């Protein structure tokens, strides 16, 4: 999980944690969903959580690694939650 996401979670939910003891993060249903995925949740004011599509995951990781200038033009990828 990125430092920015940790900061958002800590601020929104009052958590203070380290990598060794990650909290359980409350997921709230995303009410503005139009279509697509069966379940989308939000866990901060700016972040959503949705089912992992492996091809999409590979795309975001490849853009971060190989084409960083494109990051300003695509949704921000925050990583994978377990």
C-alpha positions as CSV (number, residue, x, y, z in Angstrom):
1,X,0.0,0.0,0.0
2,X,1.5,3.4,-0.9
3,X,2.3,6.0,1.6
4,X,-0.4,8.3,0.2
5,X,-3.1,5.7,0.7
6,X,-1.8,5.0,4.2
7,X,-2.1,8.8,4.9
8,X,-5.6,8.9,3.5
9,X,-6.7,6.0,5.6
10,X,-5.1,7.3,8.7
11,X,-6.7,10.7,8.2
12,X,-10.2,9.4,7.3
13,X,-10.4,6.7,9.9
14,X,-8.0,7.8,12.6
15,X,-5.6,4.8,12.1
16,X,-2.0,4.9,13.0
17,X,-0.1,1.8,11.7
18,X,3.1,0.4,10.3
19,X,3.7,-2.2,7.7
20,X,3.9,-4.9,10.4
21,X,0.4,-4.3,11.7
22,X,-1.9,-3.2,8.9
23,X,-5.5,-2.5,10.1
24,X,-8.7,-4.0,8.9
25,X,-10.1,-1.3,6.6
26,X,-13.9,-0.7,6.6
27,X,-15.3,-0.9,3.1
28,X,-18.5,1.1,2.3
29,X,-20.6,0.4,-0.7
30,X,-20.0,2.8,-3.6
31,X,-23.4,4.3,-4.3
32,X,-22.7,6.0,-7.6
33,X,-21.9,2.9,-9.6
34,X,-23.4,2.9,-13.1
35,X,-22.3,-0.5,-14.4
36,X,-19.5,-2.9,-14.9
37,X,-18.3,-4.6,-11.8
38,X,-20.6,-6.4,-9.4
39,X,-19.1,-4.9,-6.2
40,X,-17.3,-1.6,-5.9
41,X,-16.5,-0.2,-2.4
42,X,-14.9,3.0,-1.2
43,X,-12.5,3.1,1.7
44,X,-11.5,6.8,1.6
45,X,-13.0,9.9,0.2
46,X,-10.9,9.5,-2.9
47,X,-10.3,5.7,-3.3
48,X,-12.4,2.9,-4.5
49,X,-11.8,-0.9,-4.1
50,X,-13.0,-3.3,-6.8
51,X,-12.4,-6.9,-7.8
52,X,-9.0,-7.5,-9.2
53,X,-8.7,-8.1,-12.9
54,X,-5.2,-9.5,-13.5
55,X,-4.8,-7.9,-16.9
56,X,-5.8,-4.5,-15.5
57,X,-3.3,-5.0,-12.7
58,X,-0.5,-5.8,-15.1
59,X,-1.4,-2.7,-17.2
60,X,-1.2,-0.3,-14.2
61,X,2.0,-1.8,-13.0
62,X,3.5,-1.7,-16.5
63,X,2.6,2.0,-16.9
64,X,4.2,2.9,-13.5
65,X,7.3,1.0,-14.5
66,X,7.6,1.8,-18.2
67,X,5.6,5.0,-19.0
68,X,5.4,7.2,-15.9
69,X,4.4,10.3,-18.0
70,X,1.1,8.6,-18.7
71,X,0.2,8.5,-15.0
72,X,-1.3,12.0,-15.1
73,X,-3.9,10.8,-17.7
74,X,-5.2,7.5,-16.1
75,X,-6.9,6.7,-12.8
76,X,-4.4,6.5,-10.0
77,X,-3.5,2.9,-9.2
78,X,-3.1,2.4,-5.5
79,X,-2.3,-1.3,-5.4
80,X,-3.8,-4.6,-4.3
81,X,-5.5,-5.2,-1.0
82,X,-5.4,-8.6,0.6
